[in-house]
Amino acid sequence: MLLKGEKMTELTIGKLAQLAQVKTDTVRYYEQLGLIHPAQRSASGYRLYNQISVERLGFIRRAQALGFTLEEIKELIELHQQPTTQCDDIGQRATLKINQINQRVADLLQIKAGLEQLRAQCHQGDRLEDCSLIKHFYGDSHENKTTCMEDRHGRPCDAIEHTEPTRR
């Protein structure tokens, strides 16, 4: 990190990645997506970045931490660069993200409730073929099937090679 009063010079991709605490591949990927741009190129063709790139990478990381996708982050950056953009324009994007998160939470709570209901039907000592979770995962087609624990040679079923029967 730069100390107070220290001047920012042009940074190589490695130094930028180090300052922003990301990998160089991440910097290249973000550049491909148009999220960041090198300030210039050196005489030998190396990308050179500046403080704006460091700040942009921080912006991206913090926006991702709040659930924004890279596509949404690109939109936020583009909005920020437009002189007519108002704070409420960004706020509307945040409201959309909050609604998406609320929907995801509701979906996860529904999944959790279903799993809890199936788990409550599992009882210690029940036979595997009576397991409500296994029956649910297989669907109705598994209702009357028995579970293979080992083959006739004593090998566990998951160790058996499954091959197609040969036809004559």
N, C-alpha and C positions, 0 to 999 in steps of 0.2 A: 504494500500500500504506500501511497505517497504521504510524506510528512507535510505538515502545514508549511506553506511557503515554497515547497519544492515544485519545480516547473514540470509539467507533463510533456514528455517528448513523444515522438511517434513510436508506437509499440509494434513489435512483431506479433504474429498470431499466438506464439507460445507465451509471450509476456502478457498479452491481453487475456488469454485463457487462465493464466495463473492469477492475475489480479481479480478476475471475475469468478474464480473458483469453478470453472467448467473445463471440459476437455477441448482440445483443439478441433476434434471432429465436430463437436457441438457448434463451435464458432463457424466452421465451414458450412454446416447444415443450415444454420440461421442465415448465413450469407446467401445460400442458394434460395432460401425462401423469401429473401428480400427484407429480412428483419433488421439486419445490420449491413453496413457497407464499409469497405476499407476507405480511409481518408485519401490514400494515394498508394502508389507502388514505388518501391525502391528502384534504383538504377538496375539492379539485378533481377527485378521482377517480383520481389517479395511483397506481400500485402503489408501495409502499414496502417495501424489504427490509432485513434486518439482517445481522449477522455470521454468524448461523446459515445464511443463504442462501449467503453467500460460502463457508463451510466445506462446505456440501452440494454446491456446484458443483465444488469441488476433489475431493470424494469421488467424484462421478460421473466426472470426467475421469480420475482415477487408476484407477478400476475399469474404465473403458473401455480404458485403456492395457493392462490385463491380460487383455483379451478378453471381458469381460462385456458382454452386451447391455443395452439400457436396461430391458427387462423384468426381466432378472436383477438389475440394480442396484436397481430398485424393490423387488424381493423382499428384497434385502439390507437396504435402508433400513427396510422394514417389520419385518424380523426384529430389527434393531437397536433399534427402538422398543418391542419387547415385553419386559417385565421378566423373563420366564421363559427368554428365549433364552440359550443357552450358547455359548461360543466354538466348541465342536465343531459347532454348528448352522451357523455360518458356514464352518467348516472343511470340512464336507461339501459345501457349495456350491463351495468351491475345488477339492475333489477331483473333482467332476463336471466342472468347467471344465478341469482338467488332463487328464481322460480325453477330453474333446471335442477339446482341442488335440492330444493324442497321435494321435487318429484322423485329424484334419486333416493332420498331418505325414505319417502313413503314406500317406494318399491322395495327397498332393503328391509323395511319393517314388515312388509307383507311376506317377504321370503323368510325372514326370521320367525314369524308367527307360524308359518307352515312347517318349518323345520322343527320348531319346538313341539308342535302338535304331533308330528311323526315320532320325535324322540320320546315323548311321553308314552307312546304305545310300545316302546321297547322295554322289556322286563328282563332282569337278570335271570338266567336259567332257561329262557326261551330258546327253542331250537332255531338255528339259522334260517331254515325255510319258513319260519313264522315271523321273521324280522320285518316289521312294517317299513323300515327304510329301504331294505333290499327289494321288497315287493313294489314299493313306490318307484324306485329307480328303474326297475324292469318294466313296470306297467302291468296291466292285467294279464299279459301273456305269460308271466312268470308264476301266476297263482298256483298251478298244479304241478310245477316242475320240482324235482328234487335237486338238491345242491350236491355237486360232486366234490368230495373232500380229498379223495385220492383214487387213482386208477387201480386196476386189478393187480398191478405190480407194486403197489404201495407208494407210488410217486404222487406228490401233490398235483392237483389238476392243472395249476398254472405252469407246471414244469412239463406238461405233455405237449409235444409238438402236434399242432393241428394241421393235418394235410388233407387234401381232397382225396376221396376214395378213388382208386383206379377203376376205370371202366374196361370191361372186356368186350 
